[in-house]
């Protein structure tokens, strides 16, 4: 189903009006209590559940994703809204800090100082192509912005514009039900890059949330920094998610590890930002067994439709470019001939020397593809680590003996990723406070933050300190009585109790 022609791109005039209304809404919404924000988010969750039967078939038609996957993703989106609502209401994310005055201190009195996070302002969220629910219209970025006290302007992804429109309508109905200010949520369409540029450049935009390609994320980041007032762009831009196969692990479990990774590489036709696109091991019998089993498993997996023609076209172009590089050998591809819009499971290999000397091999091939790097020894494996750019994840398939023998590998890997996995697969991102979904550039534009879990709320807030303020003029979260019962650090002690 082609929907890009059904919805017109927003004009500059429409964008300007939307931003003005969003700013007006911000001036009201930022004063709403944490409970009011949480109730709004919970109402959105209910509204999404109510449209499940209507929106999932539309999403299936637009994205080629199966019903089970989309229902699961919608359930996750609803969970995110409820989870972040609970975190918003509890208030720990505010990082409230209170240092009471010490007027008798010598040689100079100590002022009363109180600090907490406050909302940035209107946030522009770009819908993701590969997650029509969880990272799009009412997804994690939108939920975090609402929790932080910020209005949201969503630019629908043209690959699932109709799905986005239906979800946006549900959000607006929840806003009306909760008596939110007009402009708290705006939904616009824009197949043209100019729409996104206009949204980021508008002076009332105060932050950007993006999930997508390195090219797209970097372009928005550069635009935001060319403004008279630069603003933060929190862009998650994909990753090749290197997997390090240690020798003792392969000696004992090469076959089972290979089967595990055949499933991970091809899950969702490889269209996950956590897809394991690079596998590194040391030459030997264990690695040979791993490659042999993985090749057999990959050949069995049939090609499947990719999300939309643009992703399919990019996959085949990137795949072709990678396989044509000097020293790259095709180990396996699906035995079934793929159709034009399908992704064919593909496994390739190259030497560590070829990888180290060829930047093309470091690039992501978004789809069911992975490249195995054959190292001569552990020292060469470490050199590979040192030449890898920032990643969302890195994985170690290793025994205790492996780690005892090569602690330098573990030390080096920690510097290039946001999530370090031991004896598992990178696909699958748990929504919880301990999750870090972000990493050093070019995985993201700011490795200090996560786009998954309630800690992501902090992206859309900034610290503000109040010095020597009368109690009644302080935000309620910083007042002595702590009427909201939120977590605060008072004179270096984390507490929910009122100040003594």
C-alpha positions as CSV (number, residue, x, y, z in Angstrom):
1,X,0.0,0.0,0.0
2,X,1.5,3.3,-1.0
3,X,0.5,6.0,1.5
4,X,3.0,8.8,0.8
5,X,0.6,10.4,-1.7
6,X,-2.4,10.2,0.6
7,X,-1.0,12.7,3.1
8,X,0.4,16.1,2.0
9,X,3.7,17.5,3.3
10,X,3.3,20.2,5.9
11,X,3.9,23.7,4.6
12,X,6.3,26.2,6.3
13,X,3.2,28.2,7.4
14,X,1.6,25.1,8.9
15,X,4.8,24.3,10.7
16,X,5.1,27.8,12.1
17,X,1.6,27.7,13.4
18,X,2.1,24.3,15.0
19,X,5.2,25.5,16.7
20,X,3.5,28.6,18.1
21,X,0.7,26.5,19.5
22,X,3.2,24.1,20.9
23,X,5.0,26.9,22.7
24,X,1.8,28.2,24.1
25,X,1.0,24.7,25.4
26,X,4.4,24.4,26.9
27,X,3.9,27.5,29.1
28,X,0.8,25.8,30.5
29,X,1.9,22.2,30.6
30,X,5.2,22.7,32.3
31,X,3.3,23.8,35.4
32,X,1.2,20.7,35.4
33,X,1.8,18.3,38.3
34,X,3.7,15.0,37.8
35,X,0.4,13.2,38.4
36,X,-1.3,15.2,35.6
37,X,1.4,14.2,33.2
38,X,1.3,10.6,34.3
39,X,-2.5,10.5,33.9
40,X,-2.2,11.9,30.4
41,X,0.3,9.2,29.4
42,X,-1.9,6.5,30.9
43,X,-4.8,7.8,29.0
44,X,-2.8,7.5,25.8
45,X,-2.0,3.9,26.6
46,X,-5.7,3.1,27.0
47,X,-6.5,4.9,23.7
48,X,-3.9,2.8,21.9
49,X,-5.4,-0.4,23.3
50,X,-8.8,0.7,22.1
51,X,-7.5,1.1,18.5
52,X,-5.5,-2.1,18.4
53,X,-8.0,-4.0,16.1
54,X,-8.1,-1.1,13.7
55,X,-4.5,0.0,13.5
56,X,-2.7,-3.4,13.4
57,X,-4.1,-4.4,10.0
58,X,-3.2,-1.0,8.5
59,X,0.4,-1.4,9.9
60,X,0.6,-4.9,8.5
61,X,-0.3,-3.6,5.0
62,X,2.1,-0.6,5.2
63,X,5.2,-2.4,6.7
64,X,4.9,-6.1,5.7
65,X,5.4,-7.0,9.4
66,X,3.4,-9.9,10.7
67,X,0.4,-9.5,13.0
68,X,2.2,-11.2,15.9
69,X,5.2,-8.9,15.7
70,X,3.0,-5.7,15.4
71,X,0.7,-6.8,18.3
72,X,3.8,-7.4,20.4
73,X,5.2,-4.0,19.5
74,X,2.0,-2.2,20.3
75,X,1.9,-4.0,23.6
76,X,5.4,-2.8,24.3
77,X,4.4,0.8,23.3
78,X,1.5,0.7,25.8
79,X,3.9,-0.7,28.5
80,X,6.4,2.1,27.8
81,X,3.7,4.8,28.3
82,X,2.5,3.2,31.6
83,X,6.1,2.5,32.8
84,X,7.3,6.0,32.1
85,X,4.2,7.5,33.6
86,X,4.9,5.7,36.8
87,X,8.5,6.9,36.8
88,X,7.4,10.4,36.0
89,X,5.1,10.5,38.9
90,X,7.6,9.0,41.4
91,X,10.0,11.8,40.5
92,X,13.4,10.2,40.9
93,X,14.3,11.3,37.4
94,X,14.0,15.0,38.5
95,X,17.4,14.5,40.3
96,X,16.1,16.9,43.0
97,X,18.9,18.1,45.2
98,X,18.5,20.1,48.4
99,X,21.3,21.7,50.5
100,X,19.8,23.7,53.3
101,X,21.3,27.0,54.5
102,X,24.0,27.1,57.2
103,X,23.9,30.8,58.2
104,X,26.3,30.3,61.1
105,X,29.0,28.8,58.9
106,X,32.4,30.5,59.0
107,X,34.1,32.3,57.4
108,X,31.0,32.8,55.2
109,X,27.3,31.7,55.5
110,X,26.1,28.9,53.3
111,X,23.1,29.7,51.1
112,X,20.0,27.5,50.7
113,X,20.4,25.8,47.4
114,X,17.9,23.5,45.6
115,X,18.2,22.0,42.2
116,X,16.0,19.9,39.9
117,X,15.4,19.1,36.3
118,X,12.9,21.3,34.4
119,X,11.4,20.7,30.9
120,X,13.2,22.1,27.8
121,X,10.3,23.0,25.7
122,X,8.7,21.7,22.5
123,X,10.3,18.5,21.2
124,X,10.2,17.4,17.6
125,X,10.1,13.6,17.2
126,X,10.9,11.8,14.0
127,X,9.0,8.5,13.4
128,X,11.2,5.5,12.9
129,X,10.8,3.3,9.8
130,X,11.4,-0.1,11.4
131,X,9.2,0.4,14.5
132,X,5.8,1.9,13.5
133,X,4.6,1.9,17.2
134,X,7.4,1.7,19.8
135,X,9.8,4.3,18.2
136,X,7.3,6.4,16.3
137,X,4.2,8.5,16.9
138,X,3.4,7.5,20.5
139,X,6.7,5.7,21.1
140,X,9.5,6.1,23.6
141,X,10.6,9.6,22.6
142,X,7.1,11.0,22.7
143,X,6.4,9.3,26.1
144,X,9.7,10.7,27.6
145,X,9.0,14.2,26.4
146,X,5.5,14.2,27.9
147,X,6.9,12.8,31.1
148,X,9.5,15.6,31.2
149,X,6.8,18.3,30.7
150,X,7.3,19.0,27.0
151,X,4.8,19.2,24.2
152,X,5.6,17.0,21.2
153,X,5.5,17.6,17.4
154,X,5.7,14.3,15.5
155,X,6.8,14.0,11.9
156,X,5.3,10.8,10.6
157,X,7.5,8.4,8.8
158,X,6.2,8.2,5.2
159,X,6.7,4.4,5.1
160,X,3.7,4.0,7.6
161,X,2.0,7.4,7.3
162,X,-1.5,6.0,7.7
163,X,-0.6,4.0,10.8
164,X,0.9,7.2,12.3
165,X,-2.2,9.1,11.5
166,X,-4.4,6.7,13.4
167,X,-2.1,6.6,16.4
168,X,-1.9,10.4,16.4
169,X,-5.7,10.6,16.5
170,X,-5.7,8.4,19.6
171,X,-3.2,10.7,21.3
172,X,-5.3,13.8,20.5
173,X,-8.4,12.1,21.9
174,X,-6.5,11.3,25.1
175,X,-5.3,14.9,25.3
176,X,-8.9,16.2,25.0
177,X,-10.1,13.7,27.6
178,X,-7.4,14.9,30.1
179,X,-8.0,18.6,29.4
180,X,-4.5,19.1,28.0
181,X,-3.7,22.5,26.4
182,X,-4.2,22.9,22.7
183,X,-0.9,22.3,21.0
184,X,0.3,19.6,23.5
185,X,0.6,17.2,20.6
186,X,0.9,17.9,16.9
187,X,1.2,15.5,14.0
188,X,2.6,16.4,10.6
189,X,3.6,14.6,7.4
190,X,6.7,15.2,5.4
191,X,8.2,12.9,2.8
192,X,10.5,15.8,1.8
193,X,13.6,16.5,3.8
194,X,12.6,20.1,3.9
195,X,9.8,19.4,6.3
196,X,12.2,17.9,8.8
197,X,14.7,20.8,8.3
198,X,12.0,23.4,8.9
199,X,10.9,21.7,12.1
200,X,14.5,21.5,13.5
201,X,15.3,25.1,12.4
202,X,12.2,26.7,14.0
203,X,13.3,28.9,16.9
204,X,10.7,27.5,19.2
205,X,11.9,23.9,18.8
206,X,14.0,23.0,21.9
207,X,15.1,19.4,21.3
208,X,14.9,16.6,18.7
209,X,14.3,12.8,19.1
210,X,15.3,10.7,16.1
211,X,15.7,7.0,15.3
212,X,17.0,6.0,11.9
213,X,20.1,6.1,9.7
214,X,23.5,7.7,10.3
215,X,22.9,9.9,7.2
216,X,19.6,11.2,8.5
217,X,20.6,11.6,12.1
218,X,23.8,13.4,11.3
219,X,22.0,15.8,8.9
220,X,19.5,16.8,11.6
221,X,22.4,17.1,14.2
222,X,24.3,19.5,11.8
223,X,21.2,21.6,11.1
224,X,20.5,21.9,14.9
225,X,24.0,23.1,15.5
226,X,23.8,25.7,12.7
227,X,20.9,27.5,14.4
228,X,21.4,30.8,16.2
229,X,20.5,28.8,19.3
230,X,21.8,25.3,18.9
231,X,19.6,22.6,20.4
232,X,20.2,19.0,21.4
233,X,19.5,16.2,18.9
234,X,19.1,12.8,20.5
235,X,19.7,10.6,17.5
236,X,20.0,6.8,17.6
237,X,21.6,6.0,14.2
238,X,22.1,2.2,14.2
239,X,25.1,0.0,14.8
240,X,26.8,-3.1,13.5
241,X,26.9,-4.5,17.1
242,X,30.1,-6.6,17.0
243,X,30.2,-10.0,18.5
244,X,33.5,-11.4,19.8
245,X,33.9,-15.2,19.7
246,X,36.5,-16.3,22.2
247,X,38.4,-19.5,21.6
248,X,37.5,-21.6,24.6
249,X,33.8,-20.8,24.1
250,X,33.9,-22.0,20.5
251,X,35.9,-25.1,21.4
252,X,33.0,-26.3,23.5
253,X,29.9,-24.6,22.1
254,X,30.5,-23.6,18.4
255,X,27.4,-25.4,17.1
256,X,24.9,-24.0,19.6
257,X,26.4,-20.5,19.4
258,X,26.1,-20.6,15.6
259,X,22.4,-21.7,15.7
260,X,21.7,-18.9,18.2
261,X,23.2,-16.3,15.9
262,X,21.5,-17.6,12.7
263,X,18.2,-16.7,14.4
264,X,19.5,-13.3,15.7
265,X,20.9,-12.2,12.4
266,X,17.7,-13.0,10.5
267,X,15.1,-12.0,13.1
268,X,12.7,-9.5,11.6
269,X,14.6,-9.8,8.3
270,X,17.5,-8.2,10.1
271,X,15.8,-4.9,10.4
272,X,16.8,-4.1,14.0
273,X,19.3,-1.5,15.1
274,X,20.8,-4.2,17.4
275,X,21.3,-6.7,14.6
276,X,24.7,-8.5,14.9
277,X,26.3,-7.4,11.7
278,X,29.9,-8.1,12.6
279,X,31.3,-11.3,14.2
280,X,35.0,-11.5,15.2
281,X,36.9,-14.7,16.0
282,X,40.4,-16.3,16.0
283,X,41.2,-18.7,13.2
284,X,41.0,-22.4,14.2
285,X,38.8,-25.5,14.4
286,X,36.3,-23.8,16.7
287,X,35.7,-20.8,14.3
288,X,35.6,-23.2,11.3
289,X,32.9,-25.2,12.9
290,X,31.0,-22.1,13.8
291,X,31.1,-20.8,10.2
292,X,30.1,-24.2,8.8
293,X,27.0,-24.5,11.1
294,X,26.0,-20.9,10.7
295,X,26.3,-21.1,6.9
296,X,24.0,-24.2,6.9
297,X,21.5,-22.5,9.1
298,X,21.5,-19.3,7.1
299,X,20.9,-21.2,3.8
300,X,17.7,-22.7,5.3
301,X,16.1,-19.4,6.1
302,X,13.9,-18.1,3.3
303,X,14.0,-14.5,2.1
304,X,11.1,-12.3,3.4
305,X,9.6,-8.9,2.6
306,X,11.5,-5.9,4.0
307,X,9.7,-2.9,5.6
308,X,9.4,-0.8,2.5
309,X,11.1,-0.4,-1.0
310,X,13.6,2.2,0.3
311,X,15.0,-0.2,2.9
312,X,15.0,-3.1,0.4
313,X,16.9,-1.0,-2.2
314,X,19.4,0.2,0.4
315,X,20.0,-3.4,1.6
316,X,20.8,-4.7,-1.9
317,X,23.1,-1.8,-2.7
318,X,25.0,-2.0,0.6
319,X,25.2,-5.8,0.4
320,X,26.5,-5.7,-3.2
321,X,29.1,-3.0,-2.2
322,X,30.3,-5.1,0.8
323,X,30.6,-8.4,-1.1
324,X,32.5,-6.8,-3.9
325,X,35.3,-5.6,-1.6
326,X,38.7,-7.1,-1.9
327,X,39.2,-10.1,0.4
328,X,35.5,-10.6,1.1
329,X,34.2,-14.1,0.6
330,X,30.5,-15.0,0.5
331,X,30.0,-17.9,3.0
332,X,26.3,-18.4,2.6
333,X,23.1,-17.0,1.2
334,X,19.5,-18.2,1.2
335,X,18.9,-21.1,-1.1
336,X,15.6,-19.6,-2.2
337,X,15.7,-16.9,-4.8
338,X,14.5,-13.6,-3.3
339,X,11.9,-11.4,-4.9
340,X,12.6,-7.7,-5.5
341,X,11.5,-6.3,-2.1
342,X,12.8,-9.2,0.0
343,X,16.0,-9.5,2.0
344,X,18.1,-12.6,1.5
345,X,20.0,-13.9,4.5
346,X,23.7,-13.5,3.8
347,X,26.9,-14.4,5.6
348,X,30.3,-13.2,4.4
349,X,33.9,-13.4,5.8
350,X,37.1,-11.5,5.6
351,X,40.5,-11.4,7.2
352,X,41.3,-9.0,10.0
353,X,43.8,-7.3,7.8
354,X,41.1,-6.7,5.1
355,X,38.8,-5.2,7.7
356,X,41.4,-3.0,9.3
357,X,42.4,-1.5,5.9
358,X,38.9,-1.0,4.4
359,X,36.4,1.4,6.0
360,X,33.6,0.1,3.8
361,X,33.6,-3.1,5.8
362,X,32.8,-1.1,9.0
363,X,29.6,0.2,7.5
364,X,26.1,-1.2,8.5
365,X,24.3,-3.3,6.0
366,X,20.8,-2.9,7.3
367,X,19.1,-6.3,6.9
368,X,19.8,-10.0,7.3
369,X,23.5,-9.8,6.8
370,X,26.6,-10.4,8.9
371,X,30.4,-10.3,8.2
372,X,32.8,-12.7,10.0
373,X,36.3,-11.3,10.7
374,X,39.0,-13.9,11.0
375,X,41.9,-12.9,13.3
376,X,45.2,-14.7,13.5
377,X,45.4,-14.3,17.2
378,X,44.0,-12.4,20.3
379,X,46.4,-9.5,19.6
380,X,44.9,-9.0,16.2
381,X,41.4,-9.3,17.7
382,X,42.3,-6.4,20.0
383,X,43.4,-4.4,17.0
384,X,40.0,-4.9,15.5
385,X,38.3,-3.7,18.7
386,X,40.5,-0.6,18.7
387,X,39.4,0.3,15.1
388,X,35.7,-0.2,15.7
389,X,33.6,3.0,16.0
390,X,30.9,3.6,18.6
391,X,28.2,0.9,18.9
392,X,24.9,0.4,20.6
393,X,26.0,-3.0,21.8
394,X,29.0,-5.3,21.9
395,X,28.8,-9.0,22.8
396,X,31.3,-11.5,24.2
397,X,30.8,-15.2,23.7
398,X,33.3,-16.4,26.3
399,X,34.1,-18.7,29.2
400,X,35.7,-17.6,32.5
401,X,38.9,-19.1,31.1
402,X,38.7,-16.8,28.1
403,X,38.2,-13.8,30.2
404,X,41.0,-14.7,32.6
405,X,43.3,-15.2,29.6
406,X,42.3,-12.0,27.8
407,X,41.1,-9.2,30.1
408,X,42.5,-6.6,27.7
409,X,39.8,-7.6,25.2
410,X,37.0,-6.9,27.7
411,X,38.7,-3.6,28.7
412,X,38.9,-2.4,25.1
413,X,35.3,-3.4,24.2
414,X,33.8,-1.4,27.0
415,X,35.1,1.8,25.5
416,X,33.1,1.4,22.2
417,X,29.5,0.5,23.3
418,X,26.6,1.4,25.5
419,X,25.5,-2.2,26.3
420,X,28.0,-5.0,26.9
421,X,26.5,-8.5,26.6
422,X,27.9,-11.8,27.9
423,X,26.9,-15.0,26.2
424,X,23.7,-13.8,24.5
425,X,22.5,-11.9,21.5
426,X,22.1,-8.2,21.1
427,X,18.6,-8.4,19.5
428,X,15.9,-7.7,22.1
429,X,15.9,-4.5,24.2
430,X,14.3,-4.7,27.7
431,X,12.3,-1.6,28.8
432,X,13.6,-0.9,32.3
433,X,15.8,1.6,34.2
434,X,18.9,-0.6,33.9
435,X,18.8,-0.6,30.1
436,X,21.2,1.6,28.1
437,X,20.1,2.0,24.5
438,X,22.7,4.4,23.2
439,X,26.4,4.5,22.7
440,X,29.4,6.5,21.5
441,X,29.2,8.2,18.1
442,X,28.2,7.2,15.5
443,X,25.7,4.9,17.3
444,X,24.2,8.0,18.8
445,X,24.8,11.7,19.0
446,X,25.0,11.7,22.8
447,X,26.3,8.6,24.6
448,X,25.3,10.0,28.0
449,X,21.7,9.2,27.5
450,X,19.4,6.2,26.6
451,X,16.3,6.1,24.4
452,X,14.9,3.1,26.2
453,X,13.8,3.0,29.8
454,X,12.5,5.8,32.0
455,X,16.0,7.4,32.3
456,X,15.4,8.6,28.8
457,X,13.1,11.3,30.3
458,X,16.2,13.2,31.3
459,X,17.0,13.9,27.6
460,X,14.3,16.5,27.5
461,X,15.0,18.4,30.7
462,X,17.7,20.7,32.1
463,X,18.9,21.5,35.6
464,X,17.7,24.7,37.3
465,X,19.0,25.8,40.7
466,X,17.0,28.0,43.1
467,X,19.1,29.9,45.7
468,X,17.6,31.4,48.9
469,X,14.0,31.0,47.7
470,X,11.1,31.3,50.1
471,X,9.5,27.8,50.5
472,X,6.1,28.8,49.1
473,X,7.7,30.1,45.8
474,X,9.7,26.9,45.2
475,X,8.4,24.1,42.9
476,X,6.5,21.7,45.1
477,X,9.1,19.0,44.4
478,X,11.7,21.2,46.3
479,X,9.6,22.4,49.1
480,X,10.4,21.4,52.7
481,X,7.2,19.3,53.3
482,X,7.7,17.3,50.1
483,X,3.9,17.0,49.6
484,X,4.3,14.8,46.5
485,X,6.5,12.2,48.3
486,X,9.1,12.1,45.5
487,X,12.7,10.9,46.0
488,X,15.1,13.7,46.7
489,X,18.7,14.1,47.9
490,X,18.6,16.3,51.0
491,X,22.0,17.3,52.5
492,X,23.6,14.3,50.7
493,X,20.9,11.8,52.0
494,X,18.5,10.2,49.5
495,X,15.0,10.5,51.1
496,X,11.3,10.7,50.6
497,X,10.8,12.2,54.0
498,X,10.2,15.9,54.7
499,X,13.2,18.0,55.8
500,X,13.6,18.0,59.5
